[in-house]
């Protein structure tokens, strides 16, 4: 099985940047889709971005395109989310998740089998 740990969250001013990392234990990411989701208070969990480890394919939600980049770090065996030009509306708990690459629906939270504990991202002046 896969166990996920997120890191890199914190407090940043509007326009600033943060880099989140998702590390796995138990298994590698090689056969998985690894996604980032976020949930703000009072709102449902929403898809942010996904990285398909085996092919390098990526997908982003419209609100973060051009600002966020999802990528893999081969040296650390992590999937990272570089967040630039952060806005107050990006404030949320960010979760790393993983699912088998053989199953569809990479932008749907319900399709993911494994979840990290979440890391808080707060964008405020």
N, C-alpha and C positions, 0 to 999 in steps of 0.2 A: 504494500500500500504506500501511499504518498502522504507525507506530512509537510505542511507548508508554513513558513515563517516570513512575515513581512517586516521590513525595516525602512527607515528613512523619513517617516512622517515628522511633522513639526509645525511651528508657527512661522509664517512668512508674510511679508507685505505684498499688496497687489503689485503685479508686474514682476515679482520675484520668481525663483525657481526652486524646485525640490526634485530629488531623485529617489524613487522608491525601488526597493529590491525585494524579490521573492525567491527564497531559497527552499530547496526541497531536500528531504531526507527520506531514506527508505528505498527510493527508486530515483532514477534520473528522469528528466523531462523528455527524453528522446522520442517517446511514443505519444506524447500528450499535447493538447492545446492548453496554453496557459493564459488566463485572462485576468484583467483587473476590473473590478466592479467598485462602486461607491454607493454609500447610503448617507443621506443627510437626515437630521432629525425631522420626524413627521413625514418623510418621503419614502417611497419604495426603493429597493435596491436597483441600480441601473448599471447597464453595461458601459464600460469605458473603452477598453481595447483588448485585443487578443493577439497572441503570437503562437503560430503553429511551429513547434520546434523542428520537426522533420523537414519542413520546406522553407521556413522563413516567411511564410505568408502572414500578413497583418491585416487587422481591421479596426477601425476607430468609429466611435460615435461622433456625429456631426459637430457637437459642441466643443470637442477638443482637437479636431483636425487642424493641423498647422501649429499647434502649441505643444501637444504631447507626442512623445515617441516611445514606442515599446520595442525592446530589443533584447537579445540574449548576450550574456557575458560568459564566454566559453571557459575562461580561466576560473571563474567562481561558480559555474553551473547555476546561474541565476537568470531570471527574467526581470528586467528593469523597466521602470516607467519614468522617463525624463519628462518633467512637467515644467514648462516655461510659460512666461506671460500669465501667471496665475491670477485668477479673478476671485472675488469673494464668493461667487456662486460655485466655485470648485470646492468649497469647504465641505468636508464629509469624512466619514470613516472609509478608508480604502481597503479593499479586500483582494487578496490574491486567490485564485481558484484554478483548478486543473480538472481536465476531463480527457477521456480517451479520444485520440484523433480519429478513430474509426466511426464515431458517432457525430451526428450533425448538431446544428443549433449552437454554434460557438458564442453567440451573443445573447443567449438565454441562461439566466442564472440557474434555473431548475435543471439544466442538463449537466451541471458540474457536480462531480462526486466529492471533491476534496476542497476544503476551504481553510485559509489561514485565520488568525484571530483578529485581524484588522489593525490598521494604523491610522491615527488621527492626522488629518491635514486641515489646518486652519489658515485661511487667507484673510488677513485683517490689518488695517492700519492703526 
